[in-house]
Amino acid sequence: MPEIHRLDTRDADFATRLDALLAWESVADERVTATVKDVLDAVRTRGNAAVLEFTARFDRLELPDAAALEIPLERVRQAFADIPATQREALETAAARIRAYAEPQKIDSWRYTEADGTVLGQQISALDRVGLYVPGGKAAYPSSVLMNAVPAKVAGVGELIMVVPTPGGEVNELVLAAAAVAGVDRVFRIGGAQAVAALAYGTETIPAVDKIVGPGNIYVAAAKREVYGTVGIDMIAGPSEILVVCDGQTDPHWIAVDLFSQAEHDEDAQAILLCPDADYIERVAAAMDELLTEMPRAEIIRTSLRARGALIQVRDLDEAVDIANHIAPEHLELSVAEPEALAERIHHAGAMFLGRYTAEALGDYCAGPNHVLPTSRTARFASPLGVYDFQKRASIIQCSPEGARMLGATASVLARGEGLIAHARSAEYRSE
Amino acid sequence: MPEIHRLDTRDADFATRLDALLAWESVADERVTATVKDVLDAVRTRGNAAVLEFTARFDRLELPDAAALEIPLERVRQAFADIPATQREALETAAARIRAYAEPQKIDSWRYTEADGTVLGQQISALDRVGLYVPGGKAAYPSSVLMNAVPAKVAGVGELIMVVPTPGGEVNELVLAAAAVAGVDRVFRIGGAQAVAALAYGTETIPAVDKIVGPGNIYVAAAKREVYGTVGIDMIAGPSEILVVCDGQTDPHWIAVDLFSQAEHDEDAQAILLCPDADYIERVAAAMDELLTEMPRAEIIRTSLRARGALIQVRDLDEAVDIANHIAPEHLELSVAEPEALAERIHHAGAMFLGRYTAEALGDYCAGPNHVLPTSRTARFASPLGVYDFQKRASIIQCSPEGARMLGATASVLARGEGLIAHARSAEYRSE
């Protein structure tokens, strides 16, 4: 039976043990930060030359010149043409569904006019240019390309620039195919902190963007944190998490493999089950034991369950709701008879999967909602990636002469109360 | 005549000089960062005791015990009762207008049902608990309390906790009065990095919050940057900026004092005029000279204009639009005959003030839109503070058995393409 933490909410030390399991420090160590700062400085000051050097050093890829940094769009479209038809169709189905869900997320401009003719409003614009980081190697996920690129395109982003490292020259055809489906505008074969730097500052060849999104390793995360302010970033993601709340009536094999589906992401991933039925918990544990041998990534699953997984017996589903709100999980499966009633009481979760048929994995690929979600309890204040992350607002104020007089009187009192006389005079001029 | 940069877009070095003027490094130096880290660690591990020590050291305020950290609500309400009636009315007028503008910003939950019965949606929740940082001393702005607190309350935040230092015990009555008007729930007399730490981690007396908003000095900004991830933050604000685009037909005194109204904020503030009319630019310069002596903060204005201010002659208003989009200013005044046409072409600005009567200062206090705005070109990707900053989204997915079968087929293909077999099995179970 795979080793996994066993907790019971009736235990005196339950809260302490749970918080210990949830604790996660995303901060990069000082060595990583120092390396990243050096890379950022080098690219900022030396541009292409530095990018080429770091690509040779870190990605074992010697390129003849800066032009070779770009993967031409024809090559990207060729990748799509060359993959098997089932994969082409799956990518197109997923993209269409992600697009359909993204459409209602668009925010629109609005205005209203007051009695004295003053107009107030909010004007929406899409971002001009966005950079999409896509990891290379084993963690290269075409689904991630779709999830990041499609909402940007729905928002109306002017130019979407993808960077993806090709270590030793190895290209991931599915990733390129996904870029073609999503309508990515340009692709560069770079990665690591040097790619983040190139997108943030621009080089002679790679245009500077306004925001950088997409997952990456610890160097990429540290680089994004450093350039935040120069450009926008999506979020600093922690390891993936699933919390399953089950009433004990779902096939235990389904729940076992749902827990595996997060645990297989990486050794730090977190899979937790909350259930009021002690017997059912044992049946899930047995199913995990039975199914683990079928999993190619069994070692990763085993490690992550041992370190951060838990089967937790709760008093009842009401208590499960309270604990779920405390955990604020990235993914929350409500595998119960009446999931809607529970979902209404959940205040903190990235995405909720309601009912026995809604496997979390469907959300990872093609249900429609984004799989880029707040982790490490940040669902207390953060939202899934969406169209709104690629739009921004500007306030509109247009005062009529009468409105300026009326507002000027109030502004003058407050400005003088704050000792800001130029503010007061500026308001008063329009009132005289 | 106050010293100020003079630029002309026809000059060969115009772009370089403009970018040099705009450049702003918000990064705290290593000494500040080290101090802040020590303060954060101390409060995290020693709670109230550390907060009391730092308050004694940095704010010269010895408190008898941790209970004295809180300013009781009765005291807050008393401040409102005790200020002059004109100030009470001004605060209430401003709060009502900020509230009216915030209401249409609320985002609502939505769902849709697909043909096979699968339900997709987005569920909106307000944040549970928010911390509002308010600076003490000379930069204590009651308007800032309203601008941060009112949208949080409109969003439905459960508990709004304000921190404001009272150096040497000195309380700003207008700030407390504004807190009363805005409906702040609790107030603590703490500031600096120790206040940010107390809000982020919680102490025995001060509850941990989910997000921290509000302006502060370099230590507060550095502390917010450090705790970002543990809690949400609003933004790392740079110095205030105004860009005025004028056709040369507005009273030059109005424009002069509009420029002053940003310049008086602090020595790093930035005030820039774009105008196609060289004579008019001279008239504004003359008006600045005439009015400067009337300004109590003339020295700050003089320093900020000399360092970062500019009068820029442009070829025409079309060129002014392009430059405005490059600058992406916090505040943009369009002091021209037909401001709407220009505003439509502005993609990057925090707030736009249309027409000759719309002084930027009206927006600082009471027009309605928020005065917490993206600075330092971050309007390229960021928005004004709003109700949406105190709400968050959770995705909803509820698959029908048929929907699970259909989606499972697509998810299985993509999961196997990514080598994630637990994901594939989890999807396939529901399709069998």
Chai-1 contact restraints between the chains, C-beta under 6 A:
chainA,res_idxA,chainB,res_idxB,connection_type,confidence,min_distance_angstrom,max_distance_angstrom,comment,restraint_id
A,S26,B,G229,contact,1.0,0.0,6.0,A-B,restraint_1
A,T86,B,V413,contact,1.0,0.0,6.0,A-B,restraint_2
A,Q87,B,G417,contact,1.0,0.0,6.0,A-B,restraint_3
A,A90,B,T410,contact,1.0,0.0,6.0,A-B,restraint_4
A,A90,B,V413,contact,1.0,0.0,6.0,A-B,restraint_5
A,A90,B,L414,contact,1.0,0.0,6.0,A-B,restraint_6
A,T93,B,T410,contact,1.0,0.0,6.0,A-B,restraint_7
A,A94,B,T410,contact,1.0,0.0,6.0,A-B,restraint_8
A,Y101,B,L120,contact,1.0,0.0,6.0,A-B,restraint_9
A,P104,B,W110,contact,1.0,0.0,6.0,A-B,restraint_10
A,W110,B,P104,contact,1.0,0.0,6.0,A-B,restraint_11
A,L120,B,Y101,contact,1.0,0.0,6.0,A-B,restraint_12
A,L120,B,G368,contact,1.0,0.0,6.0,A-B,restraint_13
A,S125,B,H347,contact,1.0,0.0,6.0,A-B,restraint_14
A,L127,B,F381,contact,1.0,0.0,6.0,A-B,restraint_15
A,Y141,B,E418,contact,1.0,0.0,6.0,A-B,restraint_16
A,S143,B,L414,contact,1.0,0.0,6.0,A-B,restraint_17
A,L174,B,G417,contact,1.0,0.0,6.0,A-B,restraint_18
A,D210,B,R380,contact,1.0,0.0,6.0,A-B,restraint_19
A,D210,B,F381,contact,1.0,0.0,6.0,A-B,restraint_20
A,K211,B,F381,contact,1.0,0.0,6.0,A-B,restraint_21
A,G229,B,S26,contact,1.0,0.0,6.0,A-B,restraint_22
A,G229,B,I236,contact,1.0,0.0,6.0,A-B,restraint_23
A,G232,B,F381,contact,1.0,0.0,6.0,A-B,restraint_24
A,I236,B,G229,contact,1.0,0.0,6.0,A-B,restraint_25
A,W254,B,Y429,contact,1.0,0.0,6.0,A-B,restraint_26
A,V257,B,A422,contact,1.0,0.0,6.0,A-B,restraint_27
A,V257,B,R425,contact,1.0,0.0,6.0,A-B,restraint_28
A,V257,B,S426,contact,1.0,0.0,6.0,A-B,restraint_29
A,D258,B,S426,contact,1.0,0.0,6.0,A-B,restraint_30
A,F260,B,A422,contact,1.0,0.0,6.0,A-B,restraint_31
A,S261,B,A422,contact,1.0,0.0,6.0,A-B,restraint_32
A,S261,B,H423,contact,1.0,0.0,6.0,A-B,restraint_33
A,S261,B,S426,contact,1.0,0.0,6.0,A-B,restraint_34
A,E264,B,A422,contact,1.0,0.0,6.0,A-B,restraint_35
A,M295,B,I421,contact,1.0,0.0,6.0,A-B,restraint_36
A,M295,B,A422,contact,1.0,0.0,6.0,A-B,restraint_37
A,P296,B,I421,contact,1.0,0.0,6.0,A-B,restraint_38
A,H347,B,S125,contact,1.0,0.0,6.0,A-B,restraint_39
A,A349,B,A394,contact,1.0,0.0,6.0,A-B,restraint_40
A,A351,B,S395,contact,1.0,0.0,6.0,A-B,restraint_41
A,M352,B,A394,contact,1.0,0.0,6.0,A-B,restraint_42
A,M352,B,I396,contact,1.0,0.0,6.0,A-B,restraint_43
A,F353,B,I397,contact,1.0,0.0,6.0,A-B,restraint_44
A,L354,B,Q398,contact,1.0,0.0,6.0,A-B,restraint_45
A,G355,B,Q398,contact,1.0,0.0,6.0,A-B,restraint_46
A,Y357,B,C399,contact,1.0,0.0,6.0,A-B,restraint_47
A,Y357,B,P401,contact,1.0,0.0,6.0,A-B,restraint_48
A,Y357,B,A404,contact,1.0,0.0,6.0,A-B,restraint_49
A,Y357,B,R430,contact,1.0,0.0,6.0,A-B,restraint_50
A,T358,B,I397,contact,1.0,0.0,6.0,A-B,restraint_51
A,T358,B,Q398,contact,1.0,0.0,6.0,A-B,restraint_52
A,T358,B,C399,contact,1.0,0.0,6.0,A-B,restraint_53
A,A359,B,S426,contact,1.0,0.0,6.0,A-B,restraint_54
A,A359,B,A427,contact,1.0,0.0,6.0,A-B,restraint_55
A,A359,B,R430,contact,1.0,0.0,6.0,A-B,restraint_56
A,A361,B,A411,contact,1.0,0.0,6.0,A-B,restraint_57
A,A361,B,H423,contact,1.0,0.0,6.0,A-B,restraint_58
A,A361,B,S426,contact,1.0,0.0,6.0,A-B,restraint_59
A,A361,B,A427,contact,1.0,0.0,6.0,A-B,restraint_60
A,L362,B,L407,contact,1.0,0.0,6.0,A-B,restraint_61
A,L362,B,A411,contact,1.0,0.0,6.0,A-B,restraint_62
A,L362,B,A427,contact,1.0,0.0,6.0,A-B,restraint_63
A,G363,B,I397,contact,1.0,0.0,6.0,A-B,restraint_64
A,Y365,B,A411,contact,1.0,0.0,6.0,A-B,restraint_65
A,Y365,B,L414,contact,1.0,0.0,6.0,A-B,restraint_66
A,C366,B,L407,contact,1.0,0.0,6.0,A-B,restraint_67
A,C366,B,T410,contact,1.0,0.0,6.0,A-B,restraint_68
A,C366,B,A411,contact,1.0,0.0,6.0,A-B,restraint_69
A,A367,B,I397,contact,1.0,0.0,6.0,A-B,restraint_70
A,A367,B,L407,contact,1.0,0.0,6.0,A-B,restraint_71
A,G368,B,L120,contact,1.0,0.0,6.0,A-B,restraint_72
A,P369,B,S395,contact,1.0,0.0,6.0,A-B,restraint_73
A,P369,B,I397,contact,1.0,0.0,6.0,A-B,restraint_74
A,R380,B,D210,contact,1.0,0.0,6.0,A-B,restraint_75
A,F381,B,L127,contact,1.0,0.0,6.0,A-B,restraint_76
A,F381,B,D210,contact,1.0,0.0,6.0,A-B,restraint_77
A,F381,B,K211,contact,1.0,0.0,6.0,A-B,restraint_78
A,F381,B,G232,contact,1.0,0.0,6.0,A-B,restraint_79
A,S383,B,K392,contact,1.0,0.0,6.0,A-B,restraint_80
A,S383,B,R393,contact,1.0,0.0,6.0,A-B,restraint_81
A,P384,B,S395,contact,1.0,0.0,6.0,A-B,restraint_82
A,K392,B,S383,contact,1.0,0.0,6.0,A-B,restraint_83
A,R393,B,S383,contact,1.0,0.0,6.0,A-B,restraint_84
A,A394,B,A349,contact,1.0,0.0,6.0,A-B,restraint_85
A,A394,B,M352,contact,1.0,0.0,6.0,A-B,restraint_86
A,S395,B,A351,contact,1.0,0.0,6.0,A-B,restraint_87
A,S395,B,P369,contact,1.0,0.0,6.0,A-B,restraint_88
A,S395,B,P384,contact,1.0,0.0,6.0,A-B,restraint_89
A,I396,B,M352,contact,1.0,0.0,6.0,A-B,restraint_90
A,I397,B,F353,contact,1.0,0.0,6.0,A-B,restraint_91
A,I397,B,T358,contact,1.0,0.0,6.0,A-B,restraint_92
A,I397,B,G363,contact,1.0,0.0,6.0,A-B,restraint_93
A,I397,B,A367,contact,1.0,0.0,6.0,A-B,restraint_94
A,I397,B,P369,contact,1.0,0.0,6.0,A-B,restraint_95
A,Q398,B,L354,contact,1.0,0.0,6.0,A-B,restraint_96
A,Q398,B,G355,contact,1.0,0.0,6.0,A-B,restraint_97
A,Q398,B,T358,contact,1.0,0.0,6.0,A-B,restraint_98
A,C399,B,Y357,contact,1.0,0.0,6.0,A-B,restraint_99
A,C399,B,T358,contact,1.0,0.0,6.0,A-B,restraint_100
A,P401,B,Y357,contact,1.0,0.0,6.0,A-B,restraint_101
A,A404,B,Y357,contact,1.0,0.0,6.0,A-B,restraint_102
A,L407,B,L362,contact,1.0,0.0,6.0,A-B,restraint_103
A,L407,B,C366,contact,1.0,0.0,6.0,A-B,restraint_104
A,L407,B,A367,contact,1.0,0.0,6.0,A-B,restraint_105
A,T410,B,A90,contact,1.0,0.0,6.0,A-B,restraint_106
A,T410,B,T93,contact,1.0,0.0,6.0,A-B,restraint_107
A,T410,B,A94,contact,1.0,0.0,6.0,A-B,restraint_108
A,T410,B,C366,contact,1.0,0.0,6.0,A-B,restraint_109
A,A411,B,A361,contact,1.0,0.0,6.0,A-B,restraint_110
A,A411,B,L362,contact,1.0,0.0,6.0,A-B,restraint_111
A,A411,B,Y365,contact,1.0,0.0,6.0,A-B,restraint_112
A,A411,B,C366,contact,1.0,0.0,6.0,A-B,restraint_113
A,V413,B,T86,contact,1.0,0.0,6.0,A-B,restraint_114
A,V413,B,A90,contact,1.0,0.0,6.0,A-B,restraint_115
A,L414,B,A90,contact,1.0,0.0,6.0,A-B,restraint_116
A,L414,B,S143,contact,1.0,0.0,6.0,A-B,restraint_117
A,L414,B,Y365,contact,1.0,0.0,6.0,A-B,restraint_118
A,G417,B,Q87,contact,1.0,0.0,6.0,A-B,restraint_119
A,G417,B,L174,contact,1.0,0.0,6.0,A-B,restraint_120
A,E418,B,Y141,contact,1.0,0.0,6.0,A-B,restraint_121
A,I421,B,M295,contact,1.0,0.0,6.0,A-B,restraint_122
A,I421,B,P296,contact,1.0,0.0,6.0,A-B,restraint_123
A,A422,B,V257,contact,1.0,0.0,6.0,A-B,restraint_124
A,A422,B,F260,contact,1.0,0.0,6.0,A-B,restraint_125
A,A422,B,S261,contact,1.0,0.0,6.0,A-B,restraint_126
A,A422,B,E264,contact,1.0,0.0,6.0,A-B,restraint_127
A,A422,B,M295,contact,1.0,0.0,6.0,A-B,restraint_128
A,H423,B,S261,contact,1.0,0.0,6.0,A-B,restraint_129
A,H423,B,A361,contact,1.0,0.0,6.0,A-B,restraint_130
A,R425,B,V257,contact,1.0,0.0,6.0,A-B,restraint_131
A,S426,B,V257,contact,1.0,0.0,6.0,A-B,restraint_132
A,S426,B,D258,contact,1.0,0.0,6.0,A-B,restraint_133
A,S426,B,S261,contact,1.0,0.0,6.0,A-B,restraint_134
A,S426,B,A359,contact,1.0,0.0,6.0,A-B,restraint_135
A,S426,B,A361,contact,1.0,0.0,6.0,A-B,restraint_136
A,A427,B,A359,contact,1.0,0.0,6.0,A-B,restraint_137
A,A427,B,A361,contact,1.0,0.0,6.0,A-B,restraint_138
A,A427,B,L362,contact,1.0,0.0,6.0,A-B,restraint_139
A,Y429,B,W254,contact,1.0,0.0,6.0,A-B,restraint_140
A,R430,B,Y357,contact,1.0,0.0,6.0,A-B,restraint_141
A,R430,B,A359,contact,1.0,0.0,6.0,A-B,restraint_142
